[in-house]
Each structure stands twice: as C-alpha cells, then as structure tokens.
Amino acid sequence: MLRVAVVGSGPSGCYTAQQLVQQDPEVRVDVLDRLPCPYGLVRYGVAPDHEKIKSLQASLRTVLEHERVRFLGGVRVGGPGGVPVKVLRGLYDAVVYCVGAATDRHLGIPGEELPGCWSATEFVAWYSAHPDAADAGFLRGVRSAVVIGAGNVAVDVTRMLMRGAAELRPTDMPQGALDTLAESGVGEVRMVARRGPAQARFTTKELRELGTLPGTQVLVEPGDLALDPAGPETLPAVQRRNLEVLRGWAEQPPSGTGRHIRLRFFLRPVELLADGGRVGAVRFERTAPDGRGGVTGTG
C-alpha cells in the first residue's frame, strides 16, 4: 500500500489527492495543513461577495471525505515547531507540496514601514477571517485609500473598500470587519499601476464589477490610455475587452457627488509620506513603455 502526504489543502492539494486515489485503488493520502480548517485560498483568499467561487469548497470537501483520504489540520511542516521534512519523508512513500507563497513582497521604498501601509495579504486575511489575521485599524479615520497594483487582488481590495456593509452582510465576512466597513468613511480609492492598461492582469469580469457598485463612479484618465502603445488588434481577447471597459469609463465626465474609484496607469510609487505619524500621501514617478513589455521611469 502506497502512503502519500500532500502538504497544503487548497485546490491544488485537494485535486492532487483526488487524482492519487482515482488512479491507484491502494493508495492512502494524508492532506496536511498548518491551519485548522482546509481549502486554502478558496476559504481565506476569495472575496466574501464572490459566493459562486467560494462554493467550490463543496467539491473540495467531497475529496477530503473520501474513505482513503484524511485531512490533518494544525500540522506545520518544517520551520520552528514544525514536523521536520526528513521525518515526514520517513513516514510516507512520497510527499507532494501544494503550497503557495507564505510571505509578502515589499515595495522597497522609503516610508513603507509607516502605520497605514498594509499588504494585500494582511487586508484580505482580515476580511476573510484568516486565523492569522488581526484588526490593525485598517479603516479607522480613513477617508481615501491608494491600492497599488493592477491584478484581481487589487480589484478585490478596491471593491471591498467601497462595497456597502449592507451588501456584504449576507456573506460570510466576519462581524468585526462588517462593523468596521459600516462605520468607514472611505469616499475615494485610487488604484494605481506602474504599467499600462494593456499589461494589467485583472480579468474583465472582475474589472466590470467596479462599475456596478451603488453610488460609486469609476474614473479613468484618458491620457493614461493614450500613453499605451499597444494596438487593440495585437492584444489577447481579455486585454482587448479590458481596454473597451476602461475607454468607456474614460469618456464619462466625473460627477460631483458620490464616491469615486480612480484608475491610474504608468505611475510607480517611490515614497510614502508621513502625516501625523502615519501614511498621509504617496509620491509617484511617471513611467513610460520601454518597448519590451516593461516600463522605465521618466521622473
């Protein structure tokens, strides 16, 4: 009988266990996770208002309930206090690692250590009730926010900052986060990317959701779109659709009332500026396409 350990209980770990038991009627699989509950990013990374994606947990549960699969939560592998890798290899015929990045990437700019600067990992963990999360006072006294990045996580964070608490109440968002959002005074979010619209990594469905938030207008600087040298005919379908959405928003005149999401491109953060002991502003430099799919600073 073959015994296999799968480290990580997110989708990749569960699907690995599923393939193993389907292909070998004798194999037994232990799925290990340092957290007490399974499903990884489906449980702790998908935004609460994306209930269709979160429902994937039901299919993952059927894998972990298989008679030849065990889920062992609260098991750390490697590192201080964890099961040594050498010991794990001695207990199983094979060990499969299905884990993602456990640490944040830093910007590496002055002022990043100031209160009021948080990684998406910290913020997402807070509104997803991750066991490692702590209420760091994310929105206390906050009237505006800057989200750096142009992928689906940046879109999720922006949407959560502007989504009304009443819309989120039917979801599985923790009560503490709901109460904080209900009291929040955030009226404007700027989502800023160092590259152009054609290089943005968000999907069109996620992008369009920003335009459906009640009482919120999405604004795009027409000049940012003009800076992008990529012709629509040369782009993949997703990027073409993204540009169509962005152009539609760029043509809308700004309203003087309500909340706003401003999407900016070709801006790279170079310093976080303090105000009263916390982040008060972000200094950017303008970037430009370098002709090789990247950007270069222009000052």
N, C-alpha and C positions, 0 to 999 in steps of 0.2 A: 504494500500500500504506500502510495506517494503522499507525503505531507508537505504542504506548501504554506508559507507565511506571506501574506500580502500586507505591506505596510502602507496604510492610507485607506480610508473608507469613503472617499469621494467617488464620483462617477467612474474614473479610471480604475480605481481599486475594485469597485463592485463589478464592473464589466470584466475585469481580469479574472475575478473569482468565478463569474458566470461561465466564461469560456473554459476555464480549467475543469469544472465539474461536468460540463457538457461533453467535453472531448475525452475524458477518462472516467469511467464508472467507478474506479477505485480511489481516485484522488480525494483527499480531505484538505480543506482550506481554512486557515485561521486568518481573519481580517483584523489587523491591529490598528489602533488609532490612539493618539495621546489624549484626545478629547473623550468625554464620557458618552457622547452621542455621535452617531455616524452621519454620513452624506456630505461631509466636506463643504465645498463652496456652494453646493445646492442648498444647504441648510444655512450657512453662515455668510455667504457672499452674494447671493441673488437678492436684488432689492425686494422689499416686502410687497410692493404693489405689482410685482411680476408673478402673480399666483400660478399662472399656467406653467411657467418654468419650474417653480418650486414644487409643483405637483409631481415632478419627476421622482421625488422621494418615494412615491408609492411603488414604482417599478424597481427602484433600488432596494426597497425593503423586501421584495419577493426573493431577491438574490440572497440577502443575508438570512432569510428564513429557510433556505434550502437545508435539507437534512445533513448534508455533508459540508456545510459552511457554518463557521462560528464567528461571531463578532466579539472581539475583546477590546472594550474601551478602557481608557485610562492607562494605556500601556505606552510609555515613552521608549523609543528605540534610539540608542546612542546618546551621547552628551551626559552632563551631570545628572545622576539619579536615574538614568535610563538603562534599559537592558543592553549590555554590550553587544555590538554587532557580531563579534566572534561567538558569543554564547548563542545568539539567535541562529546563526548558521549551523551550530552543532545540534540544535533541536529540530531542524527541518531539513528536508531534502533540497529545498530551493526557497529563496527569499526574493520576492518581487517588490521593488519600491515604486509606489504610485503616489508620490507626494509632490507638492509644488513649492514655490519659494516661500520661506518662512519669515523673511525679513524684508524691510522696506528699502527702496532705493532713495537715496538722498539727492537733493539738488546740488549740494556742494557750493552754496552761495552764502555770503555774509547775512546774518540775521535769521538763519534757518532755525536756530535754537530758541528763538523768542516764543513766549506764550502766544497762542493764537495761530501758530503754524502746525498743522497736523497732516499726517499722511492719510491717503485714502484708506489704507489698511485699518488705521485706528478709527476713522469715522464710520466706515462700513461695519466694522465689528460692533461698534456702539449701537447702531440702529438695527443690527441683526441679532442682538443678544448673544454674542460670542462669549464664551466663558472667560476669555482673557480681557474682555472689554472693560473699560472704566469710564465713568462720566467725567470727562476732562473739562467740562464747562464749555463745550463746543460753541453754543449759540448764545451764551449769556451776554447781553449788551451788544450783540452783533446786529448791524443794520445792513451791511453789504459784505459780500464774500468774493474771493477770487479762487477759481478752480483751475489748476494748471494741468493741461493735458487735453487730448482730443480723441479719446477712446470711449468705449462703452462704460467703463468705470467712471470716467469724468462726467459722462452724461447722467449716470445713475446718481452720483453725488449732487450734481446740479439740480436734478429733478427732486430729490429728497429735500433739499434746502428750500425749494419753492412749492412743494406739494402741500396742500392744506391738511391739517391734522384730521379733519372730518373724513377726508378721502382715505386716510391711512388707518382709521380706527377699525374697520372690519378685517384688517390684515393681522399677521402675527407679529407685528412690531411690538417690542416691549413697552410697557406702560410708561416707564421713565422717559424714553425717547419721545413717545407721543405727547406727554405733558410738556416737554421742552419745546417741541415743534409748535404746539398750540400757543405757547407764550412767546414764540420767536417773532422778532420784528424785522427779519430779513426782507428787504424790498428789492434788492438787486443782486444778481450773481453774474460775474464775468467769467466766462470760460475761455481760457487763453492757450494758444498752441504756438510752438516755435516754428512749425512748418505750415504749409498752405492747406487749403480746403481739399485739394486733390490727394493729399497724403494723410488726411485724417483717418483714424482707424475705427470710428464708430460705424455701426450699421444704420441703414436708412430708417428702419422701423424704430430704433431707439431714438434717433435724431428727431423724427417727426413727433414723437411723444412730447417733446419740449413745447411744441406749438399747441398742444391740447390742454395745457394746464389752465384752469379757470382764472380769469383776471390777470393773466401774465402774457406779456408780449415778448417775442424773440426778435432781437435786432442784430443785423449783420452789417458790418462796414463795407459798402460797395468797393472801396479802394482795396480792401484785402483780397477780394475776388479778382480784381483786375491785376494784382501782382502775380497771381499764379499763372505760370506759362503753359501749363498742360492744357491741350485742346481736348474738349469733351470726347471727340471721336477716337482719341488714343487711350482712353481710360477704361478700366473694367466697369461692368454694369453698376456695381454698388457705388463706386465713386461718381459715376455719371448721375445716378439718382440723388446722391448726397448734394451735388452741386445744384441740381434743379431745386431742391428744397431750400438751400442757402440763398439762391438767387431770388426765390420768391419772398423770403424774409427781408432781403436787402432792398427790395422795391417798396416795402411798406414804410410809410412815414411814422416816426416814433410818436406814440401817444403821450400826452402829458400826465396821465393818471395811471394807476395800477402798478403792478410790479413788472420788472424787466429782467430778461436774460440777454446778455450781450456776448456774442461770439466774436472773438478776435483771433486773427491768424498772423503769422510772421512776427511774433513778439516772443522774446526769450527773457525769463526773469534773471536778473543779475544781482539783486539785493532786496532784502526785506527790511523795511524801515520801521523803527520803533515809534510808538506814540503812547505815552503813559505806561511804559513798561511792557507793552505787548505789540504785536504787529499792527501798524497803522496804515501802511501803504506798501506797494510793491513797485520797484523800479525795473523797467524793462528796457531792452535794446531791440531795435528793429533788425530783423533778419531778412535775407533775400535768398531765392533759389540759387544753388551753386551749379546747376546744370547736370548734377549726378544723382538727383533724388534727395539731396540733403539741403542744408541751408548754411549761410555764412553770415556773421554779424556785420552790420553796417553802421552801428553806433546809435 
